[in-house]
Amino acid sequence: MSALGSNRFLLRKLLVVAAVMFGFGFALVPLYKKICEVTGINNIARADTVENSQIDTSRWLTIELDANTRDQLPWTFSPLQKTIRVHPGELVHVEYEISNPSGSAVTGQAVPSYGPQLAGLYFRKLECFCFTQQQLAAGETRRMPVVFVIEPSLPDDVNTITLSYTFFPIEGRG
């Protein structure tokens, strides 16, 4: 095989590798969503359902509410209450306030996280702004609700749960 033939063969191989890498990068978001759906991690696609459960009035939980934005997102974001006390099984309603002080419309997506991570398995969100992308017009301020229940089967050694949301910018959506 001549040097020219070897170069063409190598070029074809490199083009195939580049196409496969591009395809993998393109498929990464749907793949991530499917993995999260199957494993139950970071379930932000839909609301949970709650069966009729009894409220455990013998036990109190402290819920710490936290809010963050990525550096590229020009929003202010905070919970109206930093800490609440609830009973397992109790329907809880909290609100977050978000403002866009910038001069243009911006779209973001909130991603929840839980501390300890185990608590996320017992956290049932019925209504949440994290289920959909949020677009705020220039100068707009909005209050957004979160309605949830913490299952009474939460292990007894968990007494404090941190519910944290981080807003990420959605590029190309204004």
PyMOL commands that set and color helices and strands:
alter all, ss='L'
color gray80, all
select helices_A, chain A and resi 3-39+117-122+129-131
alter helices_A, ss='H'
color red, helices_A
select strands_A, chain A and resi 61-69+76-79+83-86+91-99+106-115+123-128+134-136+141-150+160-169
alter strands_A, ss='S'
color yellow, strands_A
deselect
rebuild
show_as cartoon
